[in-house]
């Protein structure tokens, strides 16, 4: 069983984020972090409102949800 956590997913997003939009999929994040896509998707949904330095939004759905991540310019 994986030890993926909300904190781990948050750190991953912060590492991957840029001022240009970055598009990530829960299954790809889960693969990189050795966790389940379902858990990652749940954490991403929770993090949407918690991130002040960046925006995180569901962008599209096909075989899996794509998330658009962008650092907010200050």
PQR file of N, CA, C, O and H, with PARSE charges and radii, in Angstrom:
ATOM      1  N   UNK A   1       0.840  -1.182   0.000 -0.4000 1.5000
ATOM      2  CA  UNK A   1       0.000   0.000   0.000 -0.0000 2.0000
ATOM      3  C   UNK A   1       0.882   1.240   0.000  0.5500 1.7000
ATOM      4  O   UNK A   1       1.916   1.267   0.666 -0.5500 1.4000
ATOM      5  N   UNK A   2       0.491   2.234  -0.721 -0.4000 1.5000
ATOM      6  CA  UNK A   2       1.301   3.444  -0.817 -0.0000 2.0000
ATOM      7  C   UNK A   2       1.054   4.362   0.382  0.5500 1.7000
ATOM      8  O   UNK A   2       0.014   4.302   1.037 -0.5500 1.4000
ATOM      9  H   UNK A   2      -0.350   2.211  -1.262  0.4000 1.0000
ATOM     10  N   UNK A   3       2.029   5.193   0.636 -0.4000 1.5000
ATOM     11  CA  UNK A   3       1.934   6.138   1.743 -0.0000 2.0000
ATOM     12  C   UNK A   3       1.717   7.547   1.208  0.5500 1.7000
ATOM     13  O   UNK A   3       2.207   8.518   1.785 -0.5500 1.4000
ATOM     14  H   UNK A   3       2.874   5.241   0.104  0.4000 1.0000
ATOM     15  N   UNK A   4       0.985   7.657   0.109 -0.4000 1.5000
ATOM     16  CA  UNK A   4       0.740   8.960  -0.491 -0.0000 2.0000
ATOM     17  C   UNK A   4      -0.134   9.787   0.461  0.5500 1.7000
ATOM     18  O   UNK A   4      -1.052   9.268   1.096 -0.5500 1.4000
ATOM     19  H   UNK A   4       0.586   6.868  -0.359  0.4000 1.0000
ATOM     20  N   UNK A   5       0.175  11.074   0.540 -0.4000 1.5000
ATOM     21  CA  UNK A   5      -0.577  11.952   1.428 -0.0000 2.0000
ATOM     22  C   UNK A   5      -0.902  13.260   0.715  0.5500 1.7000
ATOM     23  O   UNK A   5      -0.366  13.562  -0.351 -0.5500 1.4000
ATOM     24  H   UNK A   5       0.920  11.495   0.024  0.4000 1.0000
ATOM     25  N   UNK A   6      -1.772  14.003   1.320 -0.4000 1.5000
ATOM     26  CA  UNK A   6      -2.129  15.311   0.777 -0.0000 2.0000
ATOM     27  C   UNK A   6      -0.892  16.207   0.687  0.5500 1.7000
ATOM     28  O   UNK A   6      -0.719  16.950  -0.279 -0.5500 1.4000
ATOM     29  H   UNK A   6      -2.208  13.757   2.186  0.4000 1.0000
ATOM     30  N   UNK A   7      -0.049  16.125   1.694 -0.4000 1.5000
ATOM     31  CA  UNK A   7       1.183  16.916   1.728 -0.0000 2.0000
ATOM     32  C   UNK A   7       2.111  16.536   0.571  0.5500 1.7000
ATOM     33  O   UNK A   7       2.742  17.402  -0.035 -0.5500 1.4000
ATOM     34  H   UNK A   7      -0.189  15.521   2.478  0.4000 1.0000
ATOM     35  N   UNK A   8       2.189  15.250   0.273 -0.4000 1.5000
ATOM     36  CA  UNK A   8       3.025  14.774  -0.830 -0.0000 2.0000
ATOM     37  C   UNK A   8       2.509  15.293  -2.162  0.5500 1.7000
ATOM     38  O   UNK A   8       3.291  15.735  -3.003 -0.5500 1.4000
ATOM     39  H   UNK A   8       1.677  14.546   0.765  0.4000 1.0000
ATOM     40  N   UNK A   9       1.204  15.242  -2.359 -0.4000 1.5000
ATOM     41  CA  UNK A   9       0.588  15.738  -3.591 -0.0000 2.0000
ATOM     42  C   UNK A   9       0.799  17.252  -3.699  0.5500 1.7000
ATOM     43  O   UNK A   9       1.109  17.764  -4.775 -0.5500 1.4000
ATOM     44  H   UNK A   9       0.568  14.883  -1.676  0.4000 1.0000
ATOM     45  N   UNK A  10       0.630  17.956  -2.593 -0.4000 1.5000
ATOM     46  CA  UNK A  10       0.849  19.409  -2.586 -0.0000 2.0000
ATOM     47  C   UNK A  10       2.286  19.735  -2.991  0.5500 1.7000
ATOM     48  O   UNK A  10       2.507  20.612  -3.826 -0.5500 1.4000
ATOM     49  H   UNK A  10       0.378  17.541  -1.719  0.4000 1.0000
ATOM     50  N   UNK A  11       3.251  19.047  -2.414 -0.4000 1.5000
ATOM     51  CA  UNK A  11       4.663  19.284  -2.740 -0.0000 2.0000
ATOM     52  C   UNK A  11       4.938  19.000  -4.214  0.5500 1.7000
ATOM     53  O   UNK A  11       5.696  19.729  -4.854 -0.5500 1.4000
ATOM     54  H   UNK A  11       3.071  18.335  -1.736  0.4000 1.0000
ATOM     55  N   UNK A  12       4.339  17.966  -4.744 -0.4000 1.5000
ATOM     56  CA  UNK A  12       4.515  17.612  -6.156 -0.0000 2.0000
ATOM     57  C   UNK A  12       3.990  18.733  -7.051  0.5500 1.7000
ATOM     58  O   UNK A  12       4.646  19.117  -8.019 -0.5500 1.4000
ATOM     59  H   UNK A  12       3.724  17.374  -4.224  0.4000 1.0000
ATOM     60  N   UNK A  13       2.817  19.254  -6.729 -0.4000 1.5000
ATOM     61  CA  UNK A  13       2.226  20.322  -7.534 -0.0000 2.0000
ATOM     62  C   UNK A  13       3.084  21.577  -7.479  0.5500 1.7000
ATOM     63  O   UNK A  13       3.315  22.218  -8.505 -0.5500 1.4000
ATOM     64  H   UNK A  13       2.284  18.942  -5.943  0.4000 1.0000
ATOM     65  N   UNK A  14       3.552  21.929  -6.302 -0.4000 1.5000
ATOM     66  CA  UNK A  14       4.403  23.110  -6.146 -0.0000 2.0000
ATOM     67  C   UNK A  14       5.672  22.961  -6.980  0.5500 1.7000
ATOM     68  O   UNK A  14       6.127  23.920  -7.605 -0.5500 1.4000
ATOM     69  H   UNK A  14       3.364  21.409  -5.468  0.4000 1.0000
ATOM     70  N   UNK A  15       6.235  21.768  -6.989 -0.4000 1.5000
ATOM     71  CA  UNK A  15       7.455  21.506  -7.764 -0.0000 2.0000
ATOM     72  C   UNK A  15       7.206  21.633  -9.265  0.5500 1.7000
ATOM     73  O   UNK A  15       8.063  22.134  -9.994 -0.5500 1.4000
ATOM     74  H   UNK A  15       5.866  20.990  -6.481  0.4000 1.0000
ATOM     75  N   UNK A  16       6.052  21.189  -9.728 -0.4000 1.5000
ATOM     76  CA  UNK A  16       5.746  21.175 -11.159 -0.0000 2.0000
ATOM     77  C   UNK A  16       5.161  22.483 -11.685  0.5500 1.7000
ATOM     78  O   UNK A  16       5.203  22.743 -12.888 -0.5500 1.4000
ATOM     79  H   UNK A  16       5.356  20.782  -9.137  0.4000 1.0000
ATOM     80  N   UNK A  17       4.616  23.306 -10.790 -0.4000 1.5000
ATOM     81  CA  UNK A  17       3.931  24.534 -11.204 -0.0000 2.0000
ATOM     82  C   UNK A  17       4.900  25.543 -11.806  0.5500 1.7000
ATOM     83  O   UNK A  17       6.083  25.577 -11.470 -0.5500 1.4000
ATOM     84  H   UNK A  17       4.581  23.095  -9.813  0.4000 1.0000
ATOM     85  N   UNK A  18       4.363  26.364 -12.708 -0.4000 1.5000
ATOM     86  CA  UNK A  18       5.136  27.393 -13.383 -0.0000 2.0000
ATOM     87  C   UNK A  18       4.201  28.565 -13.653  0.5500 1.7000
ATOM     88  O   UNK A  18       2.989  28.447 -13.475 -0.5500 1.4000
ATOM     89  H   UNK A  18       3.401  26.336 -12.981  0.4000 1.0000
ATOM     90  N   UNK A  19       4.758  29.692 -14.081 -0.4000 1.5000
ATOM     91  CA  UNK A  19       3.905  30.836 -14.418 -0.0000 2.0000
ATOM     92  C   UNK A  19       3.101  30.546 -15.679  0.5500 1.7000
ATOM     93  O   UNK A  19       2.036  31.127 -15.886 -0.5500 1.4000
ATOM     94  H   UNK A  19       5.743  29.787 -14.225  0.4000 1.0000
ATOM     95  N   UNK A  20       3.596  29.669 -16.500 -0.4000 1.5000
ATOM     96  CA  UNK A  20       2.827  29.192 -17.653 -0.0000 2.0000
ATOM     97  C   UNK A  20       1.970  28.025 -17.166  0.5500 1.7000
ATOM     98  O   UNK A  20       2.411  27.254 -16.314 -0.5500 1.4000
ATOM     99  H   UNK A  20       4.461  29.197 -16.332  0.4000 1.0000
ATOM    100  N   UNK A  21       0.771  27.885 -17.685 -0.4000 1.5000
ATOM    101  CA  UNK A  21      -0.081  26.771 -17.250 -0.0000 2.0000
ATOM    102  C   UNK A  21       0.595  25.415 -17.460  0.5500 1.7000
ATOM    103  O   UNK A  21       1.212  25.157 -18.494 -0.5500 1.4000
ATOM    104  H   UNK A  21       0.412  28.512 -18.377  0.4000 1.0000
ATOM    105  N   UNK A  22       0.458  24.573 -16.462 -0.4000 1.5000
ATOM    106  CA  UNK A  22       0.959  23.207 -16.507 -0.0000 2.0000
ATOM    107  C   UNK A  22      -0.255  22.304 -16.382  0.5500 1.7000
ATOM    108  O   UNK A  22      -1.140  22.549 -15.562 -0.5500 1.4000
ATOM    109  H   UNK A  22      -0.044  24.782 -15.623  0.4000 1.0000
ATOM    110  N   UNK A  23      -0.294  21.269 -17.188 -0.4000 1.5000
ATOM    111  CA  UNK A  23      -1.434  20.357 -17.177 -0.0000 2.0000
ATOM    112  C   UNK A  23      -0.988  19.004 -16.643  0.5500 1.7000
ATOM    113  O   UNK A  23      -0.055  18.396 -17.168 -0.5500 1.4000
ATOM    114  H   UNK A  23       0.425  21.070 -17.854  0.4000 1.0000
ATOM    115  N   UNK A  24      -1.659  18.539 -15.602 -0.4000 1.5000
ATOM    116  CA  UNK A  24      -1.296  17.287 -14.945 -0.0000 2.0000
ATOM    117  C   UNK A  24      -2.519  16.388 -14.851  0.5500 1.7000
ATOM    118  O   UNK A  24      -3.655  16.857 -14.790 -0.5500 1.4000
ATOM    119  H   UNK A  24      -2.417  19.033 -15.176  0.4000 1.0000
ATOM    120  N   UNK A  25      -2.265  15.104 -14.840 -0.4000 1.5000
ATOM    121  CA  UNK A  25      -3.331  14.116 -14.655 -0.0000 2.0000
ATOM    122  C   UNK A  25      -3.073  13.350 -13.363  0.5500 1.7000
ATOM    123  O   UNK A  25      -1.929  13.061 -13.010 -0.5500 1.4000
ATOM    124  H   UNK A  25      -1.342  14.723 -14.889  0.4000 1.0000
ATOM    125  N   UNK A  26      -4.144  13.034 -12.675 -0.4000 1.5000
ATOM    126  CA  UNK A  26      -4.036  12.319 -11.403 -0.0000 2.0000
ATOM    127  C   UNK A  26      -3.294  10.994 -11.580  0.5500 1.7000
ATOM    128  O   UNK A  26      -2.494  10.611 -10.727 -0.5500 1.4000
ATOM    129  H   UNK A  26      -5.073  13.270 -12.962  0.4000 1.0000
ATOM    130  N   UNK A  27      -3.555  10.306 -12.669 -0.4000 1.5000
ATOM    131  CA  UNK A  27      -2.895   9.006 -12.856 -0.0000 2.0000
ATOM    132  C   UNK A  27      -1.387   9.159 -13.065  0.5500 1.7000
ATOM    133  O   UNK A  27      -0.613   8.294 -12.653 -0.5500 1.4000
ATOM    134  H   UNK A  27      -4.205  10.617 -13.362  0.4000 1.0000
ATOM    135  N   UNK A  28      -0.968  10.250 -13.699 -0.4000 1.5000
ATOM    136  CA  UNK A  28       0.469  10.482 -13.890 -0.0000 2.0000
ATOM    137  C   UNK A  28       1.136  10.874 -12.571  0.5500 1.7000
ATOM    138  O   UNK A  28       2.248  10.435 -12.275 -0.5500 1.4000
ATOM    139  H   UNK A  28      -1.596  10.952 -14.034  0.4000 1.0000
ATOM    140  N   UNK A  29       0.457  11.693 -11.793 -0.4000 1.5000
ATOM    141  CA  UNK A  29       0.984  12.063 -10.477 -0.0000 2.0000
ATOM    142  C   UNK A  29       1.080  10.820  -9.608  0.5500 1.7000
ATOM    143  O   UNK A  29       2.085  10.602  -8.931 -0.5500 1.4000
ATOM    144  H   UNK A  29      -0.446  12.050 -12.034  0.4000 1.0000
ATOM    145  N   UNK A  30       0.032  10.007  -9.628 -0.4000 1.5000
ATOM    146  CA  UNK A  30       0.016   8.772  -8.834 -0.0000 2.0000
ATOM    147  C   UNK A  30       1.153   7.846  -9.240  0.5500 1.7000
ATOM    148  O   UNK A  30       1.781   7.215  -8.389 -0.5500 1.4000
ATOM    149  H   UNK A  30      -0.784  10.184 -10.177  0.4000 1.0000
ATOM    150  N   UNK A  31       1.413   7.764 -10.519 -0.4000 1.5000
ATOM    151  CA  UNK A  31       2.497   6.927 -11.005 -0.0000 2.0000
ATOM    152  C   UNK A  31       3.844   7.439 -10.490  0.5500 1.7000
ATOM    153  O   UNK A  31       4.685   6.656 -10.049 -0.5500 1.4000
ATOM    154  H   UNK A  31       0.904   8.276 -11.210  0.4000 1.0000
ATOM    155  N   UNK A  32       4.042   8.755 -10.551 -0.4000 1.5000
ATOM    156  CA  UNK A  32       5.296   9.350 -10.072 -0.0000 2.0000
ATOM    157  C   UNK A  32       5.468   9.195  -8.565  0.5500 1.7000
ATOM    158  O   UNK A  32       6.587   9.039  -8.076 -0.5500 1.4000
ATOM    159  H   UNK A  32       3.359   9.392 -10.910  0.4000 1.0000
ATOM    160  N   UNK A  33       4.360   9.238  -7.831 -0.4000 1.5000
ATOM    161  CA  UNK A  33       4.423   9.172  -6.371 -0.0000 2.0000
ATOM    162  C   UNK A  33       4.143   7.783  -5.812  0.5500 1.7000
ATOM    163  O   UNK A  33       4.109   7.593  -4.597 -0.5500 1.4000
ATOM    164  H   UNK A  33       3.451   9.365  -8.227  0.4000 1.0000
ATOM    165  N   UNK A  34       3.944   6.824  -6.690 -0.4000 1.5000
ATOM    166  CA  UNK A  34       3.650   5.450  -6.289 -0.0000 2.0000
ATOM    167  C   UNK A  34       2.402   5.378  -5.404  0.5500 1.7000
ATOM    168  O   UNK A  34       2.419   4.790  -4.322 -0.5500 1.4000
ATOM    169  H   UNK A  34       3.971   6.978  -7.678  0.4000 1.0000
ATOM    170  N   UNK A  35       1.321   5.993  -5.895 -0.4000 1.5000
ATOM    171  CA  UNK A  35       0.068   5.994  -5.161 -0.0000 2.0000
ATOM    172  C   UNK A  35      -1.089   5.663  -6.071  0.5500 1.7000
ATOM    173  O   UNK A  35      -0.890   5.276  -7.223 -0.5500 1.4000
ATOM    174  H   UNK A  35       1.308   6.471  -6.773  0.4000 1.0000
ATOM    175  N   UNK A  36      -2.298   5.814  -5.564 -0.4000 1.5000
ATOM    176  CA  UNK A  36      -3.474   5.508  -6.371 -0.0000 2.0000
ATOM    177  C   UNK A  36      -4.018   6.783  -7.007  0.5500 1.7000
ATOM    178  O   UNK A  36      -4.062   7.829  -6.359 -0.5500 1.4000
ATOM    179  H   UNK A  36      -2.460   6.129  -4.629  0.4000 1.0000
ATOM    180  N   UNK A  37      -4.430   6.701  -8.265 -0.4000 1.5000
ATOM    181  CA  UNK A  37      -5.012   7.859  -8.940 -0.0000 2.0000
ATOM    182  C   UNK A  37      -6.247   8.395  -8.214  0.5500 1.7000
ATOM    183  O   UNK A  37      -6.481   9.603  -8.199 -0.5500 1.4000
ATOM    184  H   UNK A  37      -4.395   5.851  -8.791  0.4000 1.0000
ATOM    185  N   UNK A  38      -7.025   7.518  -7.624 -0.4000 1.5000
ATOM    186  CA  UNK A  38      -8.228   7.931  -6.911 -0.0000 2.0000
ATOM    187  C   UNK A  38      -7.867   8.812  -5.707  0.5500 1.7000
ATOM    188  O   UNK A  38      -8.515   9.829  -5.462 -0.5500 1.4000
ATOM    189  H   UNK A  38      -6.835   6.536  -7.637  0.4000 1.0000
ATOM    190  N   UNK A  39      -6.834   8.417  -4.963 -0.4000 1.5000
ATOM    191  CA  UNK A  39      -6.398   9.213  -3.810 -0.0000 2.0000
ATOM    192  C   UNK A  39      -5.849  10.561  -4.263  0.5500 1.7000
ATOM    193  O   UNK A  39      -6.133  11.589  -3.648 -0.5500 1.4000
ATOM    194  H   UNK A  39      -6.307   7.591  -5.162  0.4000 1.0000
ATOM    195  N   UNK A  40      -5.068  10.559  -5.331 -0.4000 1.5000
ATOM    196  CA  UNK A  40      -4.504  11.813  -5.853 -0.0000 2.0000
ATOM    197  C   UNK A  40      -5.625  12.750  -6.281  0.5500 1.7000
ATOM    198  O   UNK A  40      -5.592  13.936  -5.953 -0.5500 1.4000
ATOM    199  H   UNK A  40      -4.838   9.725  -5.831  0.4000 1.0000
ATOM    200  N   UNK A  41      -6.614  12.242  -7.005 -0.4000 1.5000
ATOM    201  CA  UNK A  41      -7.737  13.064  -7.456 -0.0000 2.0000
ATOM    202  C   UNK A  41      -8.482  13.662  -6.269  0.5500 1.7000
ATOM    203  O   UNK A  41      -8.898  14.820  -6.310 -0.5500 1.4000
ATOM    204  H   UNK A  41      -6.642  11.279  -7.271  0.4000 1.0000
ATOM    205  N   UNK A  42      -8.645  12.886  -5.231 -0.4000 1.5000
ATOM    206  CA  UNK A  42      -9.319  13.375  -4.032 -0.0000 2.0000
ATOM    207  C   UNK A  42      -8.510  14.515  -3.402  0.5500 1.7000
ATOM    208  O   UNK A  42      -9.080  15.539  -3.025 -0.5500 1.4000
ATOM    209  H   UNK A  42      -8.306  11.945  -5.198  0.4000 1.0000
ATOM    210  N   UNK A  43      -7.210  14.349  -3.286 -0.4000 1.5000
ATOM    211  CA  UNK A  43      -6.358  15.394  -2.704 -0.0000 2.0000
ATOM    212  C   UNK A  43      -6.336  16.637  -3.582  0.5500 1.7000
ATOM    213  O   UNK A  43      -6.331  17.755  -3.067 -0.5500 1.4000
ATOM    214  H   UNK A  43      -6.747  13.517  -3.591  0.4000 1.0000
ATOM    215  N   UNK A  44      -6.322  16.460  -4.897 -0.4000 1.5000
ATOM    216  CA  UNK A  44      -6.337  17.610  -5.795 -0.0000 2.0000
ATOM    217  C   UNK A  44      -7.617  18.419  -5.609  0.5500 1.7000
ATOM    218  O   UNK A  44      -7.579  19.649  -5.596 -0.5500 1.4000
ATOM    219  H   UNK A  44      -6.326  15.551  -5.315  0.4000 1.0000
ATOM    220  N   UNK A  45      -8.732  17.743  -5.468 -0.4000 1.5000
ATOM    221  CA  UNK A  45     -10.005  18.423  -5.242 -0.0000 2.0000
ATOM    222  C   UNK A  45      -9.964  19.223  -3.942  0.5500 1.7000
ATOM    223  O   UNK A  45     -10.462  20.348  -3.888 -0.5500 1.4000
ATOM    224  H   UNK A  45      -8.763  16.743  -5.478  0.4000 1.0000
ATOM    225  N   UNK A  46      -9.379  18.652  -2.907 -0.4000 1.5000
ATOM    226  CA  UNK A  46      -9.272  19.327  -1.618 -0.0000 2.0000
ATOM    227  C   UNK A  46      -8.324  20.521  -1.686  0.5500 1.7000
ATOM    228  O   UNK A  46      -8.551  21.538  -1.032 -0.5500 1.4000
ATOM    229  H   UNK A  46      -8.975  17.738  -2.951  0.4000 1.0000
ATOM    230  N   UNK A  47      -7.267  20.393  -2.477 -0.4000 1.5000
ATOM    231  CA  UNK A  47      -6.258  21.449  -2.560 -0.0000 2.0000
ATOM    232  C   UNK A  47      -6.704  22.646  -3.387  0.5500 1.7000
ATOM    233  O   UNK A  47      -6.107  23.718  -3.280 -0.5500 1.4000
ATOM    234  H   UNK A  47      -7.083  19.567  -3.009  0.4000 1.0000
ATOM    235  N   UNK A  48      -7.725  22.494  -4.200 -0.4000 1.5000
ATOM    236  CA  UNK A  48      -8.192  23.581  -5.065 -0.0000 2.0000
ATOM    237  C   UNK A  48      -8.399  24.880  -4.292  0.5500 1.7000
ATOM    238  O   UNK A  48      -7.985  25.941  -4.759 -0.5500 1.4000
ATOM    239  H   UNK A  48      -8.210  21.623  -4.287  0.4000 1.0000
ATOM    240  N   UNK A  49      -9.015  24.820  -3.145 -0.4000 1.5000
ATOM    241  CA  UNK A  49      -9.331  26.017  -2.373 -0.0000 2.0000
ATOM    242  C   UNK A  49      -8.217  26.413  -1.406  0.5500 1.7000
ATOM    243  O   UNK A  49      -8.227  27.521  -0.871 -0.5500 1.4000
ATOM    244  H   UNK A  49      -9.351  23.958  -2.766  0.4000 1.0000
ATOM    245  N   UNK A  50      -7.264  25.520  -1.179 -0.4000 1.5000
ATOM    246  CA  UNK A  50      -6.225  25.777  -0.182 -0.0000 2.0000
ATOM    247  C   UNK A  50      -4.984  26.463  -0.735  0.5500 1.7000
ATOM    248  O   UNK A  50      -4.179  26.988   0.035 -0.5500 1.4000
ATOM    249  H   UNK A  50      -7.256  24.620  -1.614  0.4000 1.0000
ATOM    250  N   UNK A  51      -4.816  26.470  -2.035 -0.4000 1.5000
ATOM    251  CA  UNK A  51      -3.598  27.021  -2.629 -0.0000 2.0000
ATOM    252  C   UNK A  51      -3.790  28.510  -2.912  0.5500 1.7000
ATOM    253  O   UNK A  51      -4.643  28.891  -3.714 -0.5500 1.4000
ATOM    254  H   UNK A  51      -5.470  26.044  -2.660  0.4000 1.0000
ATOM    255  N   UNK A  52      -2.996  29.344  -2.255 -0.4000 1.5000
ATOM    256  CA  UNK A  52      -3.125  30.780  -2.482 -0.0000 2.0000
ATOM    257  C   UNK A  52      -2.094  31.290  -3.494  0.5500 1.7000
ATOM    258  O   UNK A  52      -2.341  32.286  -4.174 -0.5500 1.4000
ATOM    259  H   UNK A  52      -2.302  29.034  -1.604  0.4000 1.0000
ATOM    260  N   UNK A  53      -0.961  30.630  -3.597 -0.4000 1.5000
ATOM    261  CA  UNK A  53       0.104  31.085  -4.493 -0.0000 2.0000
ATOM    262  C   UNK A  53      -0.074  30.585  -5.921  0.5500 1.7000
ATOM    263  O   UNK A  53       0.661  30.991  -6.821 -0.5500 1.4000
ATOM    264  H   UNK A  53      -0.760  29.822  -3.044  0.4000 1.0000
ATOM    265  N   UNK A  54      -1.045  29.707  -6.129 -0.4000 1.5000
ATOM    266  CA  UNK A  54      -1.268  29.166  -7.473 -0.0000 2.0000
ATOM    267  C   UNK A  54      -2.728  28.815  -7.650  0.5500 1.7000
ATOM    268  O   UNK A  54      -3.480  28.661  -6.688 -0.5500 1.4000
ATOM    269  H   UNK A  54      -1.642  29.376  -5.398  0.4000 1.0000
ATOM    270  N   UNK A  55      -3.103  28.696  -8.905 -0.4000 1.5000
ATOM    271  CA  UNK A  55      -4.468  28.261  -9.198 -0.0000 2.0000
ATOM    272  C   UNK A  55      -4.438  26.811  -9.649  0.5500 1.7000
ATOM    273  O   UNK A  55      -3.524  26.377 -10.351 -0.5500 1.4000
ATOM    274  H   UNK A  55      -2.493  28.822  -9.686  0.4000 1.0000
ATOM    275  N   UNK A  56      -5.447  26.078  -9.234 -0.4000 1.5000
ATOM    276  CA  UNK A  56      -5.581  24.666  -9.563 -0.0000 2.0000
ATOM    277  C   UNK A  56      -7.037  24.449  -9.934  0.5500 1.7000
ATOM    278  O   UNK A  56      -7.933  24.669  -9.120 -0.5500 1.4000
ATOM    279  H   UNK A  56      -6.190  26.430  -8.664  0.4000 1.0000
ATOM    280  N   UNK A  57      -7.269  24.016 -11.167 -0.4000 1.5000
ATOM    281  CA  UNK A  57      -8.646  23.799 -11.587 -0.0000 2.0000
ATOM    282  C   UNK A  57      -8.761  22.578 -12.479  0.5500 1.7000
ATOM    283  O   UNK A  57      -7.843  22.220 -13.217 -0.5500 1.4000
ATOM    284  H   UNK A  57      -6.540  23.837 -11.829  0.4000 1.0000
ATOM    285  N   UNK A  58      -9.930  21.952 -12.380 -0.4000 1.5000
ATOM    286  CA  UNK A  58     -10.200  20.834 -13.274 -0.0000 2.0000
ATOM    287  C   UNK A  58     -10.342  21.421 -14.663  0.5500 1.7000
ATOM    288  O   UNK A  58     -11.096  22.368 -14.884 -0.5500 1.4000
ATOM    289  H   UNK A  58     -10.675  22.243 -11.780  0.4000 1.0000
ATOM    290  N   UNK A  59      -9.606  20.844 -15.590 -0.4000 1.5000
ATOM    291  CA  UNK A  59      -9.554  21.422 -16.928 -0.0000 2.0000
ATOM    292  C   UNK A  59     -10.351  20.612 -17.936  0.5500 1.7000
ATOM    293  O   UNK A  59     -11.076  21.182 -18.752 -0.5500 1.4000
ATOM    294  H   UNK A  59      -8.993  20.074 -15.411  0.4000 1.0000
ATOM    295  N   UNK A  60     -10.232  19.334 -17.894 -0.4000 1.5000
ATOM    296  CA  UNK A  60     -10.948  18.514 -18.861 -0.0000 2.0000
ATOM    297  C   UNK A  60     -11.032  17.082 -18.400  0.5500 1.7000
ATOM    298  O   UNK A  60     -10.271  16.633 -17.543 -0.5500 1.4000
ATOM    299  H   UNK A  60      -9.643  18.871 -17.231  0.4000 1.0000
ATOM    300  N   UNK A  61     -11.962  16.386 -18.980 -0.4000 1.5000
ATOM    301  CA  UNK A  61     -12.133  14.972 -18.637 -0.0000 2.0000
ATOM    302  C   UNK A  61     -12.164  14.161 -19.923  0.5500 1.7000
ATOM    303  O   UNK A  61     -12.926  14.446 -20.848 -0.5500 1.4000
ATOM    304  H   UNK A  61     -12.580  16.751 -19.676  0.4000 1.0000
ATOM    305  N   UNK A  62     -11.344  13.182 -19.951 -0.4000 1.5000
ATOM    306  CA  UNK A  62     -11.410  12.209 -21.039 -0.0000 2.0000
ATOM    307  C   UNK A  62     -11.327  10.856 -20.357  0.5500 1.7000
ATOM    308  O   UNK A  62     -12.303  10.409 -19.755 -0.5500 1.4000
ATOM    309  H   UNK A  62     -10.726  12.951 -19.200  0.4000 1.0000
ATOM    310  N   UNK A  63     -10.209  10.215 -20.437 -0.4000 1.5000
ATOM    311  CA  UNK A  63     -10.044   8.964 -19.701 -0.0000 2.0000
ATOM    312  C   UNK A  63      -9.733   9.246 -18.238  0.5500 1.7000
ATOM    313  O   UNK A  63      -9.993   8.415 -17.369 -0.5500 1.4000
ATOM    314  H   UNK A  63      -9.416  10.579 -20.926  0.4000 1.0000
ATOM    315  N   UNK A  64      -9.174  10.422 -17.972 -0.4000 1.5000
ATOM    316  CA  UNK A  64      -8.953  10.862 -16.600 -0.0000 2.0000
ATOM    317  C   UNK A  64      -9.009  12.386 -16.584  0.5500 1.7000
ATOM    318  O   UNK A  64      -8.866  13.031 -17.623 -0.5500 1.4000
ATOM    319  H   UNK A  64      -8.963  11.097 -18.678  0.4000 1.0000
ATOM    320  N   UNK A  65      -9.214  12.945 -15.423 -0.4000 1.5000
ATOM    321  CA  UNK A  65      -9.318  14.395 -15.314 -0.0000 2.0000
ATOM    322  C   UNK A  65      -7.949  15.035 -15.467  0.5500 1.7000
ATOM    323  O   UNK A  65      -6.957  14.573 -14.902 -0.5500 1.4000
ATOM    324  H   UNK A  65      -9.330  12.421 -14.579  0.4000 1.0000
ATOM    325  N   UNK A  66      -7.920  16.096 -16.236 -0.4000 1.5000
ATOM    326  CA  UNK A  66      -6.704  16.892 -16.375 -0.0000 2.0000
ATOM    327  C   UNK A  66      -6.854  18.113 -15.478  0.5500 1.7000
ATOM    328  O   UNK A  66      -7.915  18.735 -15.429 -0.5500 1.4000
ATOM    329  H   UNK A  66      -8.725  16.470 -16.696  0.4000 1.0000
ATOM    330  N   UNK A  67      -5.792  18.447 -14.778 -0.4000 1.5000
ATOM    331  CA  UNK A  67      -5.781  19.581 -13.873 -0.0000 2.0000
ATOM    332  C   UNK A  67      -4.856  20.653 -14.439  0.5500 1.7000
ATOM    333  O   UNK A  67      -3.741  20.361 -14.873 -0.5500 1.4000
ATOM    334  H   UNK A  67      -4.930  17.942 -14.818  0.4000 1.0000
ATOM    335  N   UNK A  68      -5.324  21.874 -14.431 -0.4000 1.5000
ATOM    336  CA  UNK A  68      -4.534  23.010 -14.904 -0.0000 2.0000
ATOM    337  C   UNK A  68      -3.957  23.693 -13.665  0.5500 1.7000
ATOM    338  O   UNK A  68      -4.691  24.094 -12.762 -0.5500 1.4000
ATOM    339  H   UNK A  68      -6.229  22.111 -14.079  0.4000 1.0000
ATOM    340  N   UNK A  69      -2.621  23.818 -13.639 -0.4000 1.5000
ATOM    341  CA  UNK A  69      -1.919  24.422 -12.508 -0.0000 2.0000
ATOM    342  C   UNK A  69      -1.118  25.604 -13.020  0.5500 1.7000
ATOM    343  O   UNK A  69      -0.401  25.502 -14.015 -0.5500 1.4000
ATOM    344  H   UNK A  69      -2.024  23.493 -14.372  0.4000 1.0000
ATOM    345  N   UNK A  70      -1.248  26.731 -12.325 -0.4000 1.5000
ATOM    346  CA  UNK A  70      -0.507  27.924 -12.725 -0.0000 2.0000
ATOM    347  C   UNK A  70      -0.192  28.747 -11.486  0.5500 1.7000
ATOM    348  O   UNK A  70      -1.051  28.945 -10.626 -0.5500 1.4000
ATOM    349  H   UNK A  70      -1.830  26.814 -11.517  0.4000 1.0000
ATOM    350  N   UNK A  71       1.052  29.228 -11.400 -0.4000 1.5000
ATOM    351  CA  UNK A  71       1.458  30.099 -10.302 -0.0000 2.0000
ATOM    352  C   UNK A  71       0.836  31.465 -10.526  0.5500 1.7000
ATOM    353  O   UNK A  71       0.915  32.021 -11.621 -0.5500 1.4000
ATOM    354  H   UNK A  71       1.749  29.067 -12.098  0.4000 1.0000
ATOM    355  N   UNK A  72       0.218  32.001  -9.487 -0.4000 1.5000
ATOM    356  CA  UNK A  72      -0.367  33.336  -9.570 -0.0000 2.0000
ATOM    357  C   UNK A  72       0.745  34.373  -9.520  0.5500 1.7000
ATOM    358  O   UNK A  72       1.623  34.318  -8.659 -0.5500 1.4000
ATOM    359  H   UNK A  72       0.154  31.549  -8.597  0.4000 1.0000
ATOM    360  N   UNK A  73       0.698  35.307 -10.442 -0.4000 1.5000
ATOM    361  CA  UNK A  73       1.698  36.375 -10.443 -0.0000 2.0000
ATOM    362  C   UNK A  73       1.300  37.404  -9.405  0.5500 1.7000
ATOM    363  O   UNK A  73       0.134  37.786  -9.303 -0.5500 1.4000
ATOM    364  H   UNK A  73      -0.015  35.351 -11.141  0.4000 1.0000
ATOM    365  N   UNK A  74       2.286  37.850  -8.632 -0.4000 1.5000
ATOM    366  CA  UNK A  74       1.964  38.849  -7.615 -0.0000 2.0000
ATOM    367  C   UNK A  74       2.601  40.172  -7.902  0.5500 1.7000
ATOM    368  O   UNK A  74       2.426  41.120  -7.137 -0.5500 1.4000
ATOM    369  H   UNK A  74       3.233  37.540  -8.715  0.4000 1.0000
TER
END
